[in-house]
Amino acid sequence: MKKSFLALASLSAFTVAAHAQSSVTIYGIIDEAFVATSNADLSRATATTAAVGARRFGLNGTRWGFKGMEDLGGGLKAVFVLENGFNPNTGGASQGGLEFGRQAFAGLSSDRYGTVTLGRQYDSVVDYIGPLIFGDQIGSSFSAHPADLDNSNNAQRVNNAVKYTSANYNGLTFGGLYSFGGVAGQFSRNQIYSLGAHYGNGPVNLATAYLHVKDPNTSFFSNSALSSGIGAPAAGGTSITSPVYSGYMSANSYQVISAAGAYTVGPVVLGLVYANTQFQNLDSGQSGVTLSAATPVGTATFNTVEATATYHLTPALSAGVDYSFTKSNTVTTAKGAAAGGARYNQFAASVDYALSKRTDVYALASYQVASGTDSTGQAAVASINGLTPSSNGRQAVTRIGLRVKF
C-alpha cells in the first residue's frame, strides 16, 4: 500500500511539473464518535441503520477522494471528482458498497459560462437548499428532516446525469441536472431532472430548488448501481425501510419544491427552510413494487418547515439550535383504509470547537416526537435520519465526536 501511495505521489508530482496549470488533489474527512440512541426497534434494523452503522453520520460523512483540474487555456478547464464514502469502524464502503458512491464525474468548466459535468452527482435540492439546512452546517445528518424525505441532506445521488452550474453573476448562481433513464424505447422511464438557484449578497442568502423523479423506487431511492437503469430493488420490492415514506414506494413519480433563506446579524445566523415533498400516483404499478388492495392510492404530500439559529461565539467555537415540523396528508387504500397523516416534531442542538484548521471536536443531540399514522398505515414512530426507527413515538440520539480533514 505504501509503495502504491508513493507511486501515486510521484505521478502527481510529475504531472504538476509537466503542466504548471494543472493539479490532482487527494482529500478526505474522517469523522468518528461515541453515539447513544434511544428506543431503537431492532426488528427494523438494516445494515445502514443498525447501531454500529449510525456511527457514520457525523458532522460530515467520512470519505476520501480525488479531484483534479487541467487548464485548457482561454478560461476553460477540464475537471473531475471521484469520491468514496466509507464506514471508519469497519472500512466498508457506504452508498450500497459502490467504490465511488458519493460522487464520480468529469466535465468542462468556464470562468465565464459555468460548468458542465457528467456522471454520478448531486441534484439541485442538495446543491442549493442543502447548504442552508442545519444538518449541513453543524447539526449532522441526525438533524435532517425525518428520513431525509426531501433529500436536502443528500441521502441519494443521481446516476447517468448531465449537470450545469452557472458562473457567479453578482451573487446569483443557478443550475440544473438531467438524468437519462436508460431504458430503450421508454424515454421518460427512470428520468430525473432538477433546477435550482442561489443568491447571496452581504448578510442575505436565498435559495430555491425543484426536483422531479420518475419511477423513484428504482431510479432514485435504491442509491445503487441500478439507479437510473433497468431493474428494481430485490428484497421486499423496495430499498426504503423508514416508515416515514416506505409505504409510498409504488409512486410513479416523486417531487420536491423547496425554498430557504438565511440572514446574518453579527455573529448570529438565522435560517428558515420550507419543503413540499410529494409521492405521486401511488397505485401506478411502478416496477419493483407489488400492488394490492392495501396499496395507497392518490398522492402523498409532506410539508416541512425548519427554523435554525447558529451563534459563532469565537472564530473557533460555534453553537446552534434547530427545530423542524413535518406533516403528511392522509391517503387511502383500495380497501378504504387510511395511511399517512403523521406529524414529526424534531429538536436539535450542536456545539463545535476547532482545534486547528483541519481538526475539530463536537457534541450534538437530536430528539424527535412522532404522532398520527405513518405511510404504512400504522401508528407513527419516531424515525431520526440515519437511525433504526423507534419502537414508539419518541427517539433521541447524542453524538460526541472528532473530525479530521485532509
N, C-alpha and C positions, 0 to 999 in steps of 0.2 A: 504493500500500500504506500509506504514511504517513497519507494522508487517511482511509483506512478505519479505521486504529487510532485516530486522533483522534476520528472519529465514534463509534466503539465506546466509547471512554473517556468521551466527553461523554454518551452514552446511559446508561452505567453510573452516572455521577455524578448524572444527573437522577433515575435510578431510586432510588438510595440516598437522595437528598434527599426524594423523594416518599414513600418508605416507610422510615422510620428503622430498622425491624427487619428489613430485607431486604438481601441482598448478592449480588453476582456477582463471582467472582474468576477472573482468568486466571493459570494456573500452569504450571509445566513443569520438566523436567530435561534438560540436555544433558550427555551422558556420552561423552567421546571419549578415544582412547588409541592407543598403539602396541601391536600384537599380534604374537606369534610363535607358530606352531604347528609340530608335527612330524608326519610320516608321513601326511599327508592323501592319500587316494586320489581324485585328481581325476576319475576316471571316475564317482564317486558324487556329485560336487558338484551343488548346486542353487542357485537364486537366493538362498535364505536361509542356506545353509551354506557357500558359497564363501568364500575367504579374506577378501575385502572385506566380505562380509556379516557375518562374525564380529565385526567391529568394533562392531556394535550391542549386543553382550552385555557390558555393563559391570556395575558395582555395581547400577545400575538401568537399565532400558530407557529410551532417550531418548524424550521425549514432550512434548506440550503439551495443554492442555485448559481447559475452563470448568467451574466448579462454582458452584452457587448455592443460596440458601435464602430463602424468604419466610415470615415469621411470620404464621400464620393466627389466632393467639390461642388461649388455653386450653392452652398447651403443645404445640400442633400446628403443624407446619411443612411446607411444600412444598419438596422438594429435587430437584436434578438434577445429573448429571455427564455431560459429553461429553469424551472423552479420545482423542487421536490418538497413535499410535506412529509414529516415522519414523527413517530412517537419516541421521545427521548428515553422512555423507560425500557423499551424493547428493541428499538432500532427499526421497527417495522414501518412500512410505508403507509401513509394516510391516503385519503381520497380513493378508497377502494383498492389500494395496492398498486396504483399507477406509478410508474417511475418518475414522471414529471406531472403529477396530478394537479398541482396548484396552477401552473401556467406553462405553456410551451408555444411560443410564437416567434415569427420573424416578419420584418417589413421594412418600409422606407419612411424616413422622416424628413420633412422640410421645415426649415426655420420660418418660412413664410406661409406655407399652405397647410401644415399639420402633418399627421402621421397616419399611415395605413398599415395594418398588421394582419397576419393570417395565422390561425392555429387555435389552440385551446386558451380561452381568455375570459375575462370578467364582463358581465353585462353592464348596462348603463346605470341600473339601480346601485350596484356595487360601486361604480366609479364616481357617481355624483352625490348620491344620498349617503352612502357608507361613511365617508369622512366626517359627517355631521352627527352620526348617532353615537351614543355614549359607549357602546360596545367596541367601536373602532378607535376610541380615544384612550381612556384609562379604565373602562368598565369591563373589558374582556367579553368573550362570547357568551358568558353566563348572564350578561345583562341585555343581550339581544332580544328582540321580540320573540314571543313563545314559538319554539321550534324554528326560529328564523323564517317564519312563514312567508315573508316578503323578500327574502334573500338579501336584505340590506347588509347583513353581516357575512356575505359571500360563502354561505354553506354549499352552493352549487356553482359549477363553472359551465361554460358553453364550448362544445366541440365544433370543429369544422367551421369556424367563424371568421368572417372578414370584418374588420373594425376600423372606424375612422375617428380620430381625435384631432380637433382643430388646434391651431396655434392660439396663443393668448392675445385677445383683442381688447386692450384696456380693461382687463379684469374679467372679460367674458370668454369662457371656453364652452364648447359643445361637441357632441359626437353621437355616434350610433354604431350598432352592431347587427350583423345578419348572419345567421347560421343556416347552411344548406341542409335540408332534411336527408338527402342522400338515398331516397327511395325511388327507384326507376319507375317512371310513369305516374308518380304521385308527388308533384312538385311541392305541395303545401304540407305533406306529411312530415312531422317532426321539426318543422321550421321554427326558428326563434328569431325575433328581432326586438331591438330596444333603441330608445333615443333618450338623450339627457343633456342638461346644460347647467353651468355653474357661473355665478357672478360674485366676485369678491372685490370690495372697494373699501379700504380703511377698516372700520370696525364691523362692517356688514358682510355676511356670507349668505348667499341664497342659492338653492339648487332645486331642480325638478327632474323627474325621470319617469319613463314608461317602459314596460316590459310585457311582451306577449309571446306565449309559448304554445305551440300545437303539440298534442299528444304528450303532455308533461311527464306522465309516469315513465315513459320510455326516453324521451329526448332531454329531460332536464333533471328530474329528481333521482334518477339512478346514479348520477355523478360518477359514471364509469366509462369504459371504452365503448359501450353500446349506446351512449348518449348521442343523439342526433344521427342515429344509424338504424339499421334494420335489427329487429329483435325486441325483446321485452324482458323485464326482470323475471327471474325464475321463481324462487320460493315465495309462495303466498301471493304472487301476482303483483307485488309492489316492494320497493326497497325502502319505503317510508314506514317507520314504526311509531312515530309520535301520534298519539290520539288527537292532537290538535287538528290535524287535517288528513290523517291516513285513511279516513273513510271517504275521502273525495278523490281518490286516485283514478276513478273511472272518468274523470273530466276530459272533455275533448280539447279544452284549452285552459290556460292559466294566465292571469293578467294582473299586473301591479301598476298602480298610479301613485306616485309619491312626491311629496314636496318637503323641503326642510330649510331652516334658517338658523343663523347664529349671530349674536351681537356681543361684541367685546366692550366691557366697561372697566377700564383699568386692568386689574389682574383677574377679573371675573369674566367668564364666557357663558352666556345664557343661550340655550338652544331649544328648538321646537321642531318636531318631526310629525308628519301625518302620512299614513299609507292606507290605500284601499286595495285589498287583495281579493281576487275572485277566482273560483274554480267553476268554470262554465260548462254547461251541457253535461251534467253528471252521468246521465244514462245513455251516453253516445256510443258505447261499445268500443271505447279506446283499447288498443291492443295491450294485452298483459293483464287485464282485469276481467274476471268472470262476472257477468251481470246476473242479478237475481231479483226476486221480488223485494229483497231487503236493500237493494242499491238505491241510494238517494237520487232524486231527480231534480232538474232545475239548475239553479246557480247558487253556490255557497259564497257568501261575501263576508270578509273580515275588515273591520275598521280599527286602526291602531293610531293612538296619539301618544307621543313621548315628549317629556319635558326634562331638560338637563341643566345642571349648573356646575361649572368647573372653576376652581379657585387656584391660581398659581401663587402660592404663598411666597416662594422664593424661586430663583432660577432652577433650583434642584428639586423642590418639593411642590407637588400638586395634589389636590384632593377634589373629589366630585361626588355628586349625588344625582340620582336618576329615578324617574317614575314613568311607567308606561301603562296604558289601559287598552286592552284589545277585546272587541266584542264581535261575535259572529251572528248571522241571521239564522233562522230556523228553516230547514228544508224537510221535505217528507219523502218517504219511500213509496214504491208502488203499492205497498200494503197500507199506506196511510200512517205509518209510524213516523215519529219526529226524530230528526237528527240536527245537531247544531244548536245555536242559541247559547253558547258558552261565553263566559266573561273571565278575563285574566287580568288581575291587578299585580303589578310587579314593581318592586323597590330594589335599588342597588346603590352601593357606595364603594368608593375606591380611594386608596392613598398610594402615591408612587414617589419614591425618593431616588434620585440619580446619584450613584456613587462615582460615576465618571461619564464620559460621553457615550460609552458603549455598554455600561453595566448599571442596572438599577434593581432595587428591591421594591416589593409592593404587597399590599394586602387589600383584598376585596371581598364583598359579600353581596349575595342576591337572595331575595325572598319573594315567592310568588304564591298568590291565592287564586284558586280557580273555583268557579261555580257554574251551575246550569248544566246543559247537556252537550257533550262533545260530538265530533264528527262521526263517531261510531255508534251514536245513539245511547251511550252510557253516561252515567254521572261524570261530569268533567273532573279530571285530576290535574294537579299542577304538573307542568312539563317545562322546566327550565331548559333552555337551549343547551345541547351537548350532554345532558344527563339522562339517565334512565328515568322515565316518568314516575311520578309519585304514586303511592298506594292510596292516597286520599287527595283532598283539595288543597293541601299546603306542602310547600317544599322550600328548603333553604340550602345554600351552599356557601362555603367560605374557602378562600384560597390565599396562602401566603407563599410568595414565590420570588425567584431570582431570574432575571432576564439578561442574557449576554448577546450582544450583536457583534458580528464580524464581517 
